[in-house]
Each structure stands twice: as structure tokens, then as C-alpha cells.
């Protein structure tokens, strides 16, 4: 999330513990991450995200609900091209109901790789953040790194 230029950190106090809270000018999000060796991310993890959103909103210093984001690495022991759906139908239905965003973690690889090598591209980072913030009840579709990004990455590494 930091590569996308979010201010991101884990959160833990005596009562609550969240995988990540991340903010930007576009909004504030609360995320949960889950990996499954040989199946899709199911409703149990989404239910935890919903509980965490409620706990977060109940804190005195919070005045608005955070956007929920569920990061899923489903079928992680299966080669990427052979993986099935990352989220169960129940998980997709729950995300639609509350307007949460679902992120397939492999989808983050291209944008993160590009931004690691080209951290000056604030416009691309903004587009990635907006993809998360503006996705409601669906799987996030990140913009592809700019055309010729591989050449830029190679050139940046030759200095």
C-alpha cells in the first residue's frame, strides 16, 4: 500500500487489531488479508472485515466508516494461470452489499513493481488508489503500468 502512496499501518490497541489501515487524499480504508492454499477466500474472512469496520467506527476518534478492502491470495499453491475464482459467491455478495473492494493480491504485482522502480509517477499511483477507493462490491481492476514501463524500469536500474 505504501508503494501506491497510501499512508499504511497495522493497527492494534487493547480491544481491536486490524491487518492494515491505509489513508490517502482519496479516502480511508481498513483492509484484511487472507491466503488459502487450495481454495477461494470465503465469507468467514469477509465477516471478520465487517466486524473490524464496526469496531473501527466505534472508536471515539473515528467519525466516518472506513472503506472495507479484502485482499485475497486464493489457491496460492496452484500456478497463477490455473487458479479458480479468488472469492466465493457469498464473499462477492457480501462485498456488493457493503460496497467493499476485493483485491486479488497477484493483481497488485504489476503496479507495485512499476511504482517500486518509478516512485516519481504520482499520477499512476493516484490511478491505482482511485481504483481501490472507487470499486464498490467488486474485484478491483488496476490500471496497467504505462506503456514502455519495462524499458523505464530497465533504464532506471542501469544507473
Steps between C-alpha positions, in 0.01 A plus 500: 500500500791731567621450141159631388576804720246415768592575861467139618547337838375212707277591791483344842374627831364313800167425334561491125754371252480570126731370226536845344351847512599710202419858409553739212336818371246271331381338822560275801491121475515208737636181349515135587722250321450128456684225319366154426719216375244323283167682504326836465475765771172441679240689699672446836779741413251749362301474823817588690546805277144612579556458875822701474324779311244518783771500770693767317196726464418459871835657598460857631747656255331349191213702351436313171492136400817385327470334164541124536760326287555125499835385358489140386771262389289198408635166378851621583657156449354481147676668204336836430353412156331192651336670798124511535287790620674681784184574702192286567155610382405581861808719535415682174141547615609641838746737332222630275270549799747719692687656206832341590784451253653159435865484398660195344853534636671389176328795329709732718829363364520704177408836655720439806798395289466805279462741795794346682719579201326828408383656828484843334191402299242652734233500228520121469500454878192722520325295230573181699369652823185619322448150361480371858296789643250512215438125475182409682398139541732361233854387430736795450635545148830686515620711211785339308842655551576759231600377155874450488518460879733201464746717307478770766559244776802354319640846429447608862696197618803574278617818677 
